Amino acid sequence: MTGLSTILIVVGLFLAGGAYSFSKQKMPKGTVVLLAGASAMCLIAGVMRIQGIWE
């Protein structure tokens, strides 16, 4: 596991927590969707780097 993979996964989990928190606080749906999308992209990129698909 490289440093960038770790950072991407940590940021993705942080954004996922933010999206969950914002949805519980009844924040605007656009903000929650934006955070959830950014979280998914970070997590996918981190996993792809671990698997060696994206270098």
N, C-alpha and C positions, 0 to 999 in steps of 0.2 A: 504494500500500500504506500503510495507516495504522499507527499505533503499536500499537494493540490487536491487529491482525492479526499483526503481527510477534511480539508477546509470546505470543499463543496458539500460534503455530507453534513458537516456540522451546521453550515449556513442553511442548508435545506431543512434540517430538523428545527432550527431556530425559526425559520419562516413558517413552517408548519404549525409550530406552537403559537406563533402570532396570529395565523389565520384562525386557529381554533379559539383563541382568546377573543379575537374580534367578533367571531360569529356568536360567541356566548354573550357578548356585550351589546349585541344587536346593532353593530356598526353597519355602514352601507355595504350592500352586497358586492358592489364593484371593487371595493377595497379587499374584501375577503377573497374574491375570485382572483384578483391580482396577486395577493400573497400566496394563495394555494398554487397558482400556476408557476410562480417563481420558485416555490418550494419544490414542486415536481421536477422542474427543469434542473435545479441544482442536484437533487438526489439522483436523477437519471444520469446526469453527466458524471457524477462521482462514481456511480456503479459501473458505468461504461469505461471509465479510466481504470478501475480496479480489474475489470475483465480483459483489458487490453484492446478493446474495440476502438476506442478513441484515444489517441496519444498526443 
